[in-house]
Amino acid sequence: MYCKNCGQKIDDDDLFCGNCGTKIVRKSETAAYVPKQTQNIQQNIEQPWNTQQNIEQPRNTQQNINRTKEAVDDINYDYTKLPTEKPSGIKSFYFMDFLIRLGNKENIPLCIYLVLNVLLIGAFVTAVCALPVGWGMAAALLLYIASISIAVSPIGEYILRRQNGCKKIEEAAVIERLEPLFREVYYKAKKQNPSISSDVRLFINEDECPNAFATGRRTVCVTRGLLTWSDAEIKAALGHEFGHLAHKDTDRILVVAIGNTVIAGICYMFQIAAIVMDVIIAISSLFMRNDSGFWVRMVSALSRFLTVIVIRAFNRIWTQIGVLLCMKTSRGNEYQADEFSCRLGYGDALCQLLSTLPSAKPKGLFANLASSHPASEDRVARIQASMQANTISAE
């Protein structure tokens, strides 16, 4: 080895040149002091695939950011940020989508009820307007289509809320308790089924019997009695009702409750006619000179009373017939709604509340609907079997 400055021969152990004093720098030491930036450049030249890896790093960073945002949303249950899947084509019109779904096998009882209503309305129109049977039935069909259109619209949903005493929750304590539970279930349900409306609202009525029900596309109502349940049981009940919204089971309720408004209108017309006739007879009896006028008024009042009672009883029975026909297949719908609540993670709480349901039933239309539900024991057995099957498949 020789000094690069003066050319003097140098031993391997020398650190400086004995002739000129120049510091000796060997090749191994030179390689050790290569700047880091130079090493990276050299490494990229020798391994060009690292360049592609560096290009993909921003994408991975964005994915991590998205995962973080999703985790934050899961904690806050901000359902307003979840997308909503809307039907396309002719199904984008809710009434047309409803008519298409009438073709399902499970909706045959509902179709029977609709046909019976059209026949009844047609008979009334034919008799009152003295029309041929064909024209009377055609007019009845048009009237009933208009009635159903109102039923499945937001107007029908509003009317049904009013009929069942649903009102906005205004008590601070109730809001503080129910709002977080509702947000959690709503968020999980919408992630499970994005077709659920983005504008579902929670209402309450004053029934002391614990219950919850859904109607239309944007209404979930709980009773005052539901507040006696635990938070887990309330979430399970709300998950069940969101299952009905997801499967669009609530259309049947609207059709039964609002779709027969024409029938109810006919009944009211008969009641008004009976009252008017009674008034006419009462005025006429005043001009009678003997006691027969008194008895005429008594018979007229009694007949009016009986007529009103019969008409109201018919209206109620007709509605109940519609409920029984349209809810004949509701057993399957209840099982599906239970399964939906289980998939949201509320299976155990749902079994608990079904096992402790009170014997009392809610009031109003939904009391009739509840009577057509499957037995609680059958529902609990189905839920437990489903949860066990899911556990086995996960393993």
Buried (B, 14 or more C-beta within 10 A) or exposed (E): EEBEEEEEEBEEEEEEBEEEEBEBEEEEEEEEEEEEEEEEEEEEEEEEEEEEEEEEEEEEEEEEEEEEEEEEBEEEBEBEEBEEEEEEEEBEEBBEBBBEBBEEEBBBBBBBBBEBBBEBBBBBBBEEEEBEEEEBBBBBBEBBBEBBBBBBBEEBBBBBBEEBBBEEBEEEEBBEBBEEBBBBBBBBBBBBBBBBBBEBBBBBBEBBBBBBBBBBBBBBBBBBBBBEBEEBBBBBBBBBBBBBBBBBBBBBBBBBBBBBBBBBEBBEEBBEEBEEBBEEBBEEBEEEEEEEBEEBBEEBEEBBEEBBEBBEEBBEEBBBBBBBBBBBBBBEBBBBBBBBBBBBBBBBBBBBBBEEBEEEBBBBBBBBBBEBBBEBEBBBEBBBEBBEEBEEEEE
